[in-house]
Amino acid sequence: MIERRRGEMRIGIVTEYFPKSQKLDIRGGAEACAFNEAWTLKRRHNITILTSRETGTPREYTIDDLHVIGCGPPRPYVQKGSFFERLKFMTDAYHIGSKLDLDVIIGYNFITHPVAWKIGRKIGIPAVARYHDVWIGQWIKNIGWGGILGEILERYNLSRNFDQIIAVSEYTREKLKKYFPAEKISVVHNIIDPKVPEHEKNERPTITCVSRLVKYKRVEDLIKAVKILIDDFPGLKCNIVGTGPLEGYLKKLTGDLGLDKHVKFHGFIKKHEDVLRMIASSHVFCLPSVVEGFGIVIVESMSCGTPFVATRIPPILEASKGKGGLFFKPKNHEDLADKVKMLLEDNELYERLKVEGLREFKEYRSENIGKKLEKILKSLQTGT
């Protein structure tokens, strides 16, 4: 057996998807959260990741000191559905995790929460749920009738006796308190510590949106706003980064509004540094979503020195502390267009928000968040 470093914990992480390299080739906030925390915690602890085995990925691999184990049969990335494939992943992850030598186990989304809980109970270690948002009562509204299974599973998860739930925001913690003991819920924000690549601002005024193309992200509001804005900014360019079930609908809407020369769909961009370069090169970042647990991309835009325009909803206000950008009324594309116009026309306002954002994002750096996570996990290990 390999000798432990002083104070080292053996931490298991269960996440539905995980990058194949340090380039952070991922698609969603939960995966980014899992990777960033694993990468930070590995400096002083031993980390094993249980994740889906994506097509073309080996059963086991390492990323620096991270040990990654693929569970279940190979399968492509999905955002919803795939019930039987997900069930196979969950079952295999449980059986593999139950044979590991761990001190604590953490699940990172509603699919992996029950796996972490069952592993914890099987081998007698603390089980933790990393929680991004509570969707109880909203599953069908957010993703349609397919959300019934999500509703059932989330209610099941929150009825389990987790040793701790670590929420990504105070907003999520308040929602969790309706379903789980408040004294066992803590808050640790996401790690957001990007290395912004070299870049130059685009010559044409540019808006960038990075989002899953699903109903609750409301990307159509941005497209409709672009239609209004081109009257004042005929050279306006809009980049949309991401994939999802609404991609076809959104492309059709773009064509119907005559915006093919203004709106470009980039799909999934593998290298995170390329996404950051696109944000940093833009004049405005936009997040029109009406459902967020925290809003990682908002803080990333702040780190890039790109002011944002986002929906006025509690988790985004909390993540940004109301700094670094402007807020519009949810589902109101006219208000969105007005806020973008303000940023593009008012240089003094723009520079003030840019400086605010660069100052505020520093709170989310890995060293600060890593210390908070370590303190919670060690307290569970020692029972103090």
Secondary structure, 3 states (H helix, E strand, C coil): CCCCCCCCCEEEEECCCCCCCCCCCCCCHHHHHHHHHHHHHCCCCEEEEEEEEECCCCCEEEECCEEEEEEEEEECCCCCCCHHHHHHHHHHHHHHHCCCCCCEEEECCCCCHHHHHHHHHHHCCCEEEEECCCCCCCHHHHHCCCHHHHHHHHHHHHCCCCCEEEECCHHHHHHHCCCCCHHHEEECCCCCCCCCCCCCCCCCCEEEEECCCCHHHCHHHHHHHHHHHCCCCCCCEEEEECCCCCHHHHHHHHHHCCCCCCEEEEECCCCHHHHHHHHHHCCEEEECCCCCCCCHHHHHHHHCCCCEEEECCHHHHHHHCCCCEEEECCCCHHHHHHHHHHHHHCHHHHHHHHHHHHHHHHHHCHHHHHHHHHHHHHHHHHCC
